[in-house]
Amino acid sequence: MSSVPSALPFDDIRDLVARMPGSDAAAVAAVRARDGQLTKPPGSLGRLETLTEWVAAWSGRAQPRIQRPVVCVFAGNHGVTDRGVSAFPREVTRQMVENFAAGGAAINQLCLAFDFGLKVLDLALDHPTPDIVVADAFDEVACAATMAFGMEAVAGGIDLLMIGEMGIGNTTVAAAIYHALYGGRPEDWVGRGTGVDDDGFRRKCDVVGAAVDRIGSARTNPLEVLRRIGGREFAAMAGAIIAARHERIPVIVDGYVAGAAAAVVHAMAPGAIDHVEIAHVSAEGGHAEAVRRMGKAAILDLGMRLGEGSGAALAGAVVKAAVATHAGMATFGQAGVAEKER
Amino acid sequence: MSSVPSALPFDDIRDLVARMPGSDAAAVAAVRARDGQLTKPPGSLGRLETLTEWVAAWSGRAQPRIQRPVVCVFAGNHGVTDRGVSAFPREVTRQMVENFAAGGAAINQLCLAFDFGLKVLDLALDHPTPDIVVADAFDEVACAATMAFGMEAVAGGIDLLMIGEMGIGNTTVAAAIYHALYGGRPEDWVGRGTGVDDDGFRRKCDVVGAAVDRIGSARTNPLEVLRRIGGREFAAMAGAIIAARHERIPVIVDGYVAGAAAAVVHAMAPGAIDHVEIAHVSAEGGHAEAVRRMGKAAILDLGMRLGEGSGAALAGAVVKAAVATHAGMATFGQAGVAEKER
């Protein structure tokens, strides 16, 4: 992964997307051949089988293994919280980052339960991005630099990357990204986040509509959507998704907010998130439709809407178990089990 | 748990169902009170929160813990396999039991992945139950004795019981149970099992229709359905479900086949499976509707149709993680995180 130069950074990022490696068909074929010999009816493990093929396809490993699964949580702050779009004060972003460090959050417990690594990357929390109703979140250099920061996060031998986030106000930013990319009305994409009331919901819709209206025709340019109405954690997550493809790391993105970063990359090139699975359908409004727009089927649907990568960790546990099952099962020949008769 | 006496055994089993303990409202209230203090928006963990409450309700523990989760796989053989209803020969049931013992099956790998105990209980595999098209599966004493065997399986300090099965031909038996209990046409409940072709599917439907027609009005009596058109693993699973309630052990039943045992208990008394969660929606035909008839919402939907408790293990991992998350998270006070503003 070359570092992003200071000149024309978005062109460089577009180039990284254009040069993404494809899937490893030979690895998939090897997994399918072995799967057909395992002591079970063909196809009977359903999604576990296709998830194992997916890991093979994007890791390029004919004998896939998950030995270093890591949850990366990207945290950012947003000027738009001044507009009363969240039920929690902005300070909670930093407080939760400290809670992650102390081991007290839900994602800490989930990573402990499944023996996953956890990296928390806080992004200039004392410098919230400007209010996207009236100003762009970044200039191009800053946006590309934040994407590059996200790209660096995937180093260290990670072989399954689970992406989550923390950021008071970021469901509003995610809704703006979905609305910009997918059209419709603001209320098609806005949810109640961490728990706003009816007035708060109305404010969120107004903010989302105003932010997207402000950028006009720029909504057809995914990197401009990210730059103008996104935020730091979104840029970093998009960078991590792009870098993971080049590093041959399968990616599971969490839910509603992390999904908006995946949607930006998908809008750059539909195949650019073929190495990405969506962890779960969030209870946050509009997410099921966003998943459909990305051409994906979420792994889980547990009515969750926390963020932090909590859904990604649960889906990652399914993926890890799927790969371990494929690797560890006996074949019909090894076990002396008769194969299908007819 | 008292042992089942030889006289009037079904009356004794009905009595066990009638005397089932209720849920522990105080334990649920304690879990809800703690949940409201944890560093996350209220409700944001969705199903994880309600699953933790469910464990508290049926374990009676205000501070629920999952420390001894066990998958029990009940294996039986069925005379109806002589009618060509399965793609695999009957010998595969024993071969797979040996595969479980050797650690080569999918369920072995899933139990390893999640650190679950595994008990395999084979039920007179050399003596298949008679062909249910022409004869009852058991007499009452044998059926009740097999249920009692299943009841014994839940001993040993298990605190989360995951129930699965293995038995060539048992999707046909499960379909007959669902058709008897829920009516409709055989094809509403019959699936392709481990992979029969169109002719095999037609044969399964004919067998299911003939078996249910044979018992006539007995289909309104759940224990008679179990005795006349069931099988050994179904009786043992029903026994385990009933015993677990008395032993205050929450139960996760796997999919289509194990679900038919739960359906028998549910038909005896709707509240009799309130301590039971359905692991996943099987890809086997009719299962989604059977889950609905039981008033349940499955935890997972991964297109699986293997049996062995494979779906139950995955759902059990979600439950165990949910309980651990509740137990281990910090409160707002402990973490110094500000609570919701409005």
Boltz contact constraints between the chains, C-beta under 6 A:
constraints:
  - contact:
      token1: [A, 39]
      token2: [B, 99]
      max_distance: 6.0
  - contact:
      token1: [A, 39]
      token2: [B, 104]
      max_distance: 6.0
  - contact:
      token1: [A, 39]
      token2: [B, 105]
      max_distance: 6.0
  - contact:
      token1: [A, 40]
      token2: [B, 106]
      max_distance: 6.0
  - contact:
      token1: [A, 40]
      token2: [B, 306]
      max_distance: 6.0
  - contact:
      token1: [A, 41]
      token2: [B, 194]
      max_distance: 6.0
  - contact:
      token1: [A, 41]
      token2: [B, 195]
      max_distance: 6.0
  - contact:
      token1: [A, 44]
      token2: [B, 305]
      max_distance: 6.0
  - contact:
      token1: [A, 44]
      token2: [B, 306]
      max_distance: 6.0
  - contact:
      token1: [A, 45]
      token2: [B, 304]
      max_distance: 6.0
  - contact:
      token1: [A, 45]
      token2: [B, 306]
      max_distance: 6.0
  - contact:
      token1: [A, 46]
      token2: [B, 283]
      max_distance: 6.0
  - contact:
      token1: [A, 46]
      token2: [B, 302]
      max_distance: 6.0
  - contact:
      token1: [A, 46]
      token2: [B, 303]
      max_distance: 6.0
  - contact:
      token1: [A, 46]
      token2: [B, 304]
      max_distance: 6.0
  - contact:
      token1: [A, 47]
      token2: [B, 302]
      max_distance: 6.0
  - contact:
      token1: [A, 47]
      token2: [B, 303]
      max_distance: 6.0
  - contact:
      token1: [A, 87]
      token2: [B, 340]
      max_distance: 6.0
  - contact:
      token1: [A, 87]
      token2: [B, 341]
      max_distance: 6.0
  - contact:
      token1: [A, 88]
      token2: [B, 340]
      max_distance: 6.0
  - contact:
      token1: [A, 89]
      token2: [B, 338]
      max_distance: 6.0
  - contact:
      token1: [A, 89]
      token2: [B, 341]
      max_distance: 6.0
  - contact:
      token1: [A, 92]
      token2: [B, 337]
      max_distance: 6.0
  - contact:
      token1: [A, 92]
      token2: [B, 338]
      max_distance: 6.0
  - contact:
      token1: [A, 95]
      token2: [B, 337]
      max_distance: 6.0
  - contact:
      token1: [A, 99]
      token2: [B, 39]
      max_distance: 6.0
  - contact:
      token1: [A, 99]
      token2: [B, 335]
      max_distance: 6.0
  - contact:
      token1: [A, 99]
      token2: [B, 337]
      max_distance: 6.0
  - contact:
      token1: [A, 104]
      token2: [B, 39]
      max_distance: 6.0
  - contact:
      token1: [A, 104]
      token2: [B, 330]
      max_distance: 6.0
  - contact:
      token1: [A, 104]
      token2: [B, 335]
      max_distance: 6.0
  - contact:
      token1: [A, 105]
      token2: [B, 39]
      max_distance: 6.0
  - contact:
      token1: [A, 106]
      token2: [B, 40]
      max_distance: 6.0
  - contact:
      token1: [A, 106]
      token2: [B, 325]
      max_distance: 6.0
  - contact:
      token1: [A, 106]
      token2: [B, 329]
      max_distance: 6.0
  - contact:
      token1: [A, 109]
      token2: [B, 324]
      max_distance: 6.0
  - contact:
      token1: [A, 109]
      token2: [B, 325]
      max_distance: 6.0
  - contact:
      token1: [A, 109]
      token2: [B, 328]
      max_distance: 6.0
  - contact:
      token1: [A, 109]
      token2: [B, 329]
      max_distance: 6.0
  - contact:
      token1: [A, 110]
      token2: [B, 321]
      max_distance: 6.0
  - contact:
      token1: [A, 113]
      token2: [B, 321]
      max_distance: 6.0
  - contact:
      token1: [A, 113]
      token2: [B, 324]
      max_distance: 6.0
  - contact:
      token1: [A, 194]
      token2: [B, 41]
      max_distance: 6.0
  - contact:
      token1: [A, 195]
      token2: [B, 41]
      max_distance: 6.0
  - contact:
      token1: [A, 283]
      token2: [B, 46]
      max_distance: 6.0
  - contact:
      token1: [A, 302]
      token2: [B, 46]
      max_distance: 6.0
  - contact:
      token1: [A, 302]
      token2: [B, 47]
      max_distance: 6.0
  - contact:
      token1: [A, 303]
      token2: [B, 46]
      max_distance: 6.0
  - contact:
      token1: [A, 303]
      token2: [B, 47]
      max_distance: 6.0
  - contact:
      token1: [A, 304]
      token2: [B, 45]
      max_distance: 6.0
  - contact:
      token1: [A, 304]
      token2: [B, 46]
      max_distance: 6.0
  - contact:
      token1: [A, 305]
      token2: [B, 44]
      max_distance: 6.0
  - contact:
      token1: [A, 306]
      token2: [B, 40]
      max_distance: 6.0
  - contact:
      token1: [A, 306]
      token2: [B, 44]
      max_distance: 6.0
  - contact:
      token1: [A, 306]
      token2: [B, 45]
      max_distance: 6.0
  - contact:
      token1: [A, 317]
      token2: [B, 317]
      max_distance: 6.0
  - contact:
      token1: [A, 321]
      token2: [B, 110]
      max_distance: 6.0
  - contact:
      token1: [A, 321]
      token2: [B, 113]
      max_distance: 6.0
  - contact:
      token1: [A, 324]
      token2: [B, 109]
      max_distance: 6.0
  - contact:
      token1: [A, 324]
      token2: [B, 113]
      max_distance: 6.0
  - contact:
      token1: [A, 325]
      token2: [B, 106]
      max_distance: 6.0
  - contact:
      token1: [A, 325]
      token2: [B, 109]
      max_distance: 6.0
  - contact:
      token1: [A, 328]
      token2: [B, 109]
      max_distance: 6.0
  - contact:
      token1: [A, 329]
      token2: [B, 106]
      max_distance: 6.0
  - contact:
      token1: [A, 329]
      token2: [B, 109]
      max_distance: 6.0
  - contact:
      token1: [A, 330]
      token2: [B, 104]
      max_distance: 6.0
  - contact:
      token1: [A, 335]
      token2: [B, 99]
      max_distance: 6.0
  - contact:
      token1: [A, 335]
      token2: [B, 104]
      max_distance: 6.0
  - contact:
      token1: [A, 337]
      token2: [B, 95]
      max_distance: 6.0
  - contact:
      token1: [A, 337]
      token2: [B, 99]
      max_distance: 6.0
  - contact:
      token1: [A, 338]
      token2: [B, 89]
      max_distance: 6.0
  - contact:
      token1: [A, 338]
      token2: [B, 92]
      max_distance: 6.0
  - contact:
      token1: [A, 340]
      token2: [B, 87]
      max_distance: 6.0
  - contact:
      token1: [A, 340]
      token2: [B, 88]
      max_distance: 6.0
  - contact:
      token1: [A, 341]
      token2: [B, 89]
      max_distance: 6.0
